[in-house]
Amino acid sequence: MSEAVLTTPAPTPAPTPKASAPRGGAGAFPTPRARRRYWTVVTVLALASAGFAFGLLAWDNPMPVGSDGFWRIADRRVTSVVIMAVVAFCQAMATVSFQTATNNRIITPSIMGFESLYVAIQTSTVYFLGAAGILVLQGVPQFLLQVALMVALSLALYGWLLSGRYGNLQVMLLVGIIIGGGLGSVSTFMQRLLSPSEFDVLSARLFGSVTNAQAGYLPVAIPLCLLAGGALWWSSARLNVVALGRDVSLNLGMRHRAEIMRTLFFVSVLIAVSTALVGPMTFLGFLVATLAYQFADTYDHRYLFPVAALTGFLVLTGAYFVLNHVFYAQGVVSIIIELVGGSVFLYVILRKGRL
């Protein structure tokens, strides 16, 4: 008689729960709504920038839109619009990167003494060569020389104060402030010794203005800006880590000091090009960066950089359009921008950076 073989049925495996799609957006934006808001902001900034740029080309143009005469007149204004785009790109990319590298959102790259060096170069040229010395500084070789001097100053600071064993970013910033103050004092002393006519000629160069630039500078300035800005955008992921702080960066395996020096080098190239091209614009970068943080509302530099560049271009083109074609004032637009940017700076300081 055969025994019945009792078999225990194998347990049925529990069903694997299906991976539910994340409710929030992945990456730089916490929710799909935040992502849609970002692209809406980018679209609005792009359309507004295009509108002001076209307004600068077409306003007070006596020829019909689209005619050959219209474009002949517009071609003369294209250079100014391109210069505004270059300056906005340089200031936006440099300021956002500099604030990330220093982990401080209330300082700008001008703290390193770039603008003081520019003022010192312009003043010493007029002081030693007279009013005709301004003509000596015009030309592509002279433009490249000014850029090289500014970058060399920054590299000397970085190599001296960051490469050592006890390299300190705060000490570097303090030394930059002292050097800038010293150059400013020397420039002021020389300006007091100039004749009234020489001082008038010099004053026009000491304010940031599109009229200071020349079309011949653009074939050199644009490639430099694209190379430095492209390098910063390409390193957006590393800048996201740098923004977490030195200790976190080191724990994640990043060579923090090397990354800081690399970032500051590209920042110095951008600021040197912008300053040598149009002159000092101290608070433009701060104003643009502060607005970009509010508009983009993300930590990812891949999305911060485009918003900052568009905001900078919108601020410049809008300021020039309103001042020249609404109020019919032929003043220096940078003065208005510095006034607004300085006011925003004081507002952020008084709120202790809570903006």
C-alpha positions as CSV (number, residue, x, y, z in Angstrom):
1,M,0.0,0.0,0.0
2,S,1.6,3.2,-1.1
3,E,1.8,6.0,1.3
4,A,0.2,9.2,0.3
5,V,2.8,11.8,-0.2
6,L,1.9,15.0,1.5
7,T,3.3,18.0,-0.2
8,T,3.1,21.5,1.2
9,P,2.3,24.0,-1.5
10,A,5.1,26.5,-2.0
11,P,4.3,29.9,-0.6
12,T,3.2,32.4,-3.2
13,P,5.6,35.3,-3.4
14,A,4.2,38.6,-2.3
15,P,3.5,40.9,-5.2
16,T,6.2,43.4,-5.7
17,P,4.8,46.9,-5.2
18,K,5.0,49.0,-8.3
19,A,7.3,51.9,-8.1
20,S,5.1,54.9,-7.9
21,A,6.1,57.9,-9.9
22,P,7.5,60.6,-7.7
23,R,4.9,63.3,-6.9
24,G,7.5,66.0,-7.1
25,G,9.7,66.8,-10.0
26,A,13.2,65.3,-10.0
27,G,16.3,67.3,-9.9
28,A,16.4,71.1,-9.7
29,F,12.7,71.6,-9.2
30,P,10.7,70.2,-6.3
31,T,7.4,70.0,-8.1
32,P,6.1,70.1,-11.7
33,R,4.5,73.4,-10.9
34,A,7.9,74.9,-10.0
35,R,9.3,73.6,-13.3
36,R,6.4,75.2,-15.3
37,R,6.9,78.4,-13.4
38,Y,10.6,78.5,-14.3
39,W,10.0,78.0,-18.0
40,T,7.2,80.7,-17.9
41,V,9.7,83.1,-16.3
42,V,12.3,82.3,-19.0
43,T,9.8,82.8,-21.8
44,V,8.7,86.2,-20.3
45,L,12.3,87.4,-19.9
46,A,13.2,86.3,-23.4
47,L,10.2,88.0,-25.0
48,A,10.7,91.2,-22.9
49,S,14.4,91.3,-23.8
50,A,13.6,90.8,-27.5
51,G,11.0,93.5,-27.3
52,F,13.4,96.1,-25.8
53,A,16.2,95.1,-28.2
54,F,13.9,95.6,-31.2
55,G,12.7,98.9,-29.7
56,L,16.3,100.1,-29.5
57,L,16.7,99.2,-33.2
58,A,13.4,100.5,-34.5
59,W,12.4,103.5,-32.3
60,D,12.8,106.8,-34.0
61,N,13.8,105.0,-37.2
62,P,12.2,107.1,-40.0
63,M,12.2,104.3,-42.5
64,P,9.4,101.7,-42.8
65,V,10.0,98.5,-40.9
66,G,11.5,95.8,-43.1
67,S,12.7,98.2,-45.8
68,D,16.4,98.4,-46.9
69,G,16.7,101.9,-45.4
70,F,15.3,100.6,-42.0
71,W,17.9,97.9,-41.8
72,R,20.7,100.3,-42.8
73,I,19.9,102.5,-39.9
74,A,19.3,99.5,-37.6
75,D,22.7,98.1,-38.4
76,R,24.3,101.2,-36.8
77,R,22.5,100.4,-33.6
78,V,23.2,96.6,-33.6
79,T,26.7,97.1,-32.2
80,S,25.3,98.8,-29.0
81,V,22.8,95.9,-28.5
82,V,25.5,93.3,-29.0
83,I,27.7,95.1,-26.4
84,M,24.8,95.1,-24.0
85,A,24.4,91.4,-24.5
86,V,28.1,90.8,-23.9
87,V,28.2,92.9,-20.7
88,A,25.0,91.3,-19.4
89,F,26.4,87.8,-20.0
90,C,29.7,88.6,-18.4
91,Q,28.3,90.3,-15.3
92,A,25.6,87.7,-14.7
93,M,27.8,84.6,-15.1
94,A,30.6,86.1,-13.1
95,T,28.6,87.3,-10.2
96,V,26.5,84.1,-9.7
97,S,29.7,82.0,-9.9
98,F,31.6,84.4,-7.6
99,Q,28.9,84.3,-4.9
100,T,28.8,80.5,-5.1
101,A,32.5,80.2,-4.8
102,T,32.6,82.6,-1.8
103,N,29.4,81.2,-0.3
104,N,28.1,84.8,0.1
105,R,25.3,86.4,-1.8
106,I,26.0,90.0,-0.8
107,I,29.4,90.6,-2.5
108,T,30.4,91.0,-6.1
109,P,33.5,90.4,-8.1
110,S,34.4,94.1,-8.1
111,I,35.5,93.5,-4.5
112,M,38.7,92.1,-6.0
113,G,39.8,95.5,-7.3
114,F,39.1,95.1,-11.1
115,E,37.3,98.4,-11.4
116,S,39.9,100.2,-9.2
117,L,42.6,98.9,-11.5
118,Y,40.7,100.1,-14.6
119,V,40.3,103.6,-13.1
120,A,44.0,103.6,-12.2
121,I,45.0,102.7,-15.8
122,Q,42.7,105.4,-17.3
123,T,43.8,108.1,-14.8
124,S,47.5,107.4,-15.0
125,T,47.4,107.5,-18.8
126,V,45.8,110.9,-18.8
127,Y,48.0,112.1,-16.0
128,F,51.3,111.2,-17.8
129,L,50.2,111.7,-21.4
130,G,47.5,114.4,-21.1
131,A,44.0,114.4,-22.6
132,A,45.4,112.8,-25.8
133,G,46.3,109.8,-23.7
134,I,42.8,108.5,-24.0
135,L,43.5,107.8,-27.7
136,V,46.5,105.8,-26.7
137,L,44.2,103.3,-24.8
138,Q,41.9,102.8,-27.9
139,G,42.6,99.7,-30.0
140,V,42.4,96.0,-29.8
141,P,46.0,95.6,-28.4
142,Q,45.3,98.1,-25.7
143,F,42.0,96.4,-24.9
144,L,43.8,93.0,-24.5
145,L,46.5,94.7,-22.4
146,Q,43.9,96.0,-19.9
147,V,42.2,92.6,-19.8
148,A,45.6,90.9,-19.2
149,L,46.5,93.3,-16.4
150,M,43.2,92.7,-14.6
151,V,43.5,88.9,-14.9
152,A,47.1,89.0,-13.8
153,L,46.1,90.9,-10.7
154,S,43.5,88.3,-9.8
155,L,45.8,85.4,-10.5
156,A,48.4,86.9,-8.3
157,L,45.9,87.1,-5.5
158,Y,44.7,83.6,-6.0
159,G,48.1,82.1,-6.3
160,W,49.4,83.9,-3.3
161,L,46.5,83.6,-0.9
162,L,44.8,80.3,-1.9
163,S,47.6,78.0,-3.0
164,G,49.4,77.8,0.4
165,R,48.7,75.3,3.1
166,Y,46.8,77.9,5.1
167,G,45.1,79.5,2.1
168,N,42.0,81.5,3.2
169,L,39.3,82.8,1.0
170,Q,38.3,85.5,3.5
171,V,41.8,86.8,3.7
172,M,41.9,86.9,-0.1
173,L,38.8,89.0,-0.2
174,L,40.1,91.4,2.4
175,V,43.4,91.9,0.5
176,G,41.4,92.5,-2.6
177,I,39.5,95.3,-0.8
178,I,42.7,96.8,0.5
179,I,44.3,96.8,-3.0
180,G,41.2,98.3,-4.5
181,G,41.1,101.0,-1.9
182,G,44.8,101.8,-2.4
183,L,44.5,102.0,-6.2
184,G,41.4,104.2,-5.7
185,S,43.4,106.6,-3.5
186,V,46.2,106.9,-6.0
187,S,43.8,107.5,-8.8
188,T,42.0,110.3,-6.8
189,F,45.3,111.9,-6.0
190,M,46.3,112.0,-9.7
191,Q,42.8,113.3,-10.7
192,R,43.2,116.3,-8.4
193,L,46.4,117.3,-10.2
194,L,44.7,117.3,-13.6
195,S,43.6,120.4,-15.4
196,P,39.8,120.9,-15.7
197,S,39.8,120.0,-19.5
198,E,41.8,116.8,-18.8
199,F,39.5,115.8,-15.9
200,D,36.4,116.3,-18.2
201,V,37.9,114.0,-20.8
202,L,38.8,111.4,-18.1
203,S,35.4,111.5,-16.4
204,A,33.6,110.3,-19.5
205,R,35.7,107.1,-19.3
206,L,35.2,106.4,-15.6
207,F,31.5,105.7,-15.8
208,G,30.3,102.5,-17.4
209,S,28.7,103.3,-20.8
210,V,28.1,101.4,-24.0
211,T,29.7,104.4,-25.9
212,N,33.1,103.5,-24.3
213,A,33.2,100.3,-26.4
214,Q,34.1,99.9,-30.0
215,A,33.0,97.4,-32.6
216,G,36.5,96.3,-33.1
217,Y,36.7,94.9,-29.6
218,L,33.9,92.5,-30.2
219,P,35.8,89.8,-32.2
220,V,38.1,89.5,-29.2
221,A,35.6,90.0,-26.4
222,I,32.9,87.6,-27.6
223,P,35.2,84.5,-27.9
224,L,36.7,85.2,-24.4
225,C,33.2,85.5,-22.9
226,L,31.9,82.4,-24.6
227,L,34.9,80.3,-23.5
228,A,34.9,81.5,-19.9
229,G,31.1,81.4,-19.6
230,G,30.8,78.1,-21.3
231,A,33.4,76.6,-18.9
232,L,31.4,77.9,-15.9
233,W,28.1,76.5,-17.3
234,W,29.8,73.1,-18.1
235,S,30.9,72.9,-14.4
236,S,27.4,73.7,-13.1
237,A,27.2,70.3,-11.3
238,R,30.5,71.0,-9.5
239,L,29.3,74.5,-8.6
240,N,26.2,73.0,-7.1
241,V,28.4,71.0,-4.8
242,V,30.6,74.0,-4.0
243,A,27.5,75.9,-2.9
244,L,27.0,73.3,-0.1
245,G,30.1,74.5,1.6
246,R,33.8,73.5,2.0
247,D,33.2,70.7,4.5
248,V,30.5,69.0,2.5
249,S,32.5,69.4,-0.8
250,L,35.5,67.7,0.8
251,N,33.4,64.9,2.2
252,L,32.0,64.3,-1.3
253,G,35.5,63.9,-2.7
254,M,35.8,67.3,-4.4
255,R,39.1,69.2,-4.5
256,H,37.5,72.2,-3.1
257,R,40.4,74.7,-3.3
258,A,41.3,73.7,-6.9
259,E,37.7,74.1,-7.9
260,I,37.5,77.5,-6.2
261,M,40.7,78.7,-8.0
262,R,39.4,77.5,-11.3
263,T,36.0,79.2,-10.9
264,L,37.7,82.5,-9.8
265,F,39.9,82.4,-12.8
266,F,37.0,82.3,-15.2
267,V,35.2,85.0,-13.2
268,S,38.2,87.2,-13.5
269,V,38.2,86.8,-17.3
270,L,34.6,87.7,-17.5
271,I,34.8,90.8,-15.3
272,A,38.0,91.9,-16.9
273,V,36.4,91.8,-20.4
274,S,33.3,93.6,-19.2
275,T,35.2,96.3,-17.4
276,A,37.7,96.9,-20.2
277,L,34.9,97.0,-22.7
278,V,32.4,99.5,-21.2
279,G,33.9,100.6,-17.8
280,P,32.9,100.0,-14.2
281,M,29.5,98.7,-13.4
282,T,29.7,97.8,-9.7
283,F,26.2,96.9,-8.8
284,L,24.8,95.5,-12.1
285,G,26.0,92.0,-11.4
286,F,24.6,92.1,-7.8
287,L,21.2,93.4,-9.0
288,V,21.0,90.8,-11.8
289,A,22.1,87.9,-9.5
290,T,19.7,88.9,-6.8
291,L,16.8,89.0,-9.2
292,A,17.8,85.7,-10.8
293,Y,17.7,83.9,-7.5
294,Q,14.1,85.1,-7.0
295,F,13.0,84.4,-10.6
296,A,14.6,80.9,-11.0
297,D,14.0,79.7,-7.5
298,T,16.4,76.7,-7.9
299,Y,19.8,75.8,-6.7
300,D,20.9,74.3,-10.0
301,H,23.4,76.6,-11.8
302,R,22.3,75.1,-15.2
303,Y,19.0,76.9,-14.7
304,L,20.4,79.9,-12.8
305,F,22.8,81.0,-15.4
306,P,20.3,81.5,-18.3
307,V,17.9,83.4,-16.1
308,A,20.7,85.7,-14.8
309,A,21.9,86.4,-18.3
310,L,18.4,87.2,-19.6
311,T,17.7,89.4,-16.6
312,G,20.9,91.3,-17.2
313,F,20.2,91.9,-20.8
314,L,16.6,92.9,-19.9
315,V,17.9,95.4,-17.3
316,L,20.4,97.0,-19.7
317,T,18.2,97.2,-22.8
318,G,15.2,98.3,-20.8
319,A,17.2,101.0,-19.0
320,Y,18.7,102.4,-22.2
321,F,15.3,102.3,-24.0
322,V,13.4,104.1,-21.2
323,L,16.1,106.7,-20.5
324,N,16.7,107.5,-24.2
325,H,13.3,107.1,-25.8
326,V,10.8,107.8,-23.0
327,F,12.5,110.5,-20.9
328,Y,14.6,111.7,-23.8
329,A,17.7,111.9,-21.5
330,Q,21.1,111.3,-22.9
331,G,22.7,110.5,-19.6
332,V,24.9,107.7,-18.4
333,V,22.5,104.7,-17.8
334,S,25.0,103.0,-15.5
335,I,24.4,105.8,-12.9
336,I,20.7,104.8,-12.7
337,I,21.6,101.1,-12.6
338,E,24.1,101.7,-9.8
339,L,21.5,103.7,-7.9
340,V,19.0,100.9,-8.1
341,G,21.5,98.2,-7.5
342,G,23.0,100.0,-4.5
343,S,19.5,100.4,-3.1
344,V,18.8,96.7,-3.5
345,F,22.2,95.9,-1.9
346,L,21.3,98.0,1.2
347,Y,17.9,96.4,1.3
348,V,19.4,92.9,1.4
349,I,22.0,94.0,4.0
350,L,19.3,95.5,6.3
351,R,17.3,92.3,5.9
352,K,20.4,90.3,6.8
353,G,20.3,88.4,3.5
354,R,16.8,87.1,3.9
355,L,15.6,88.3,0.5
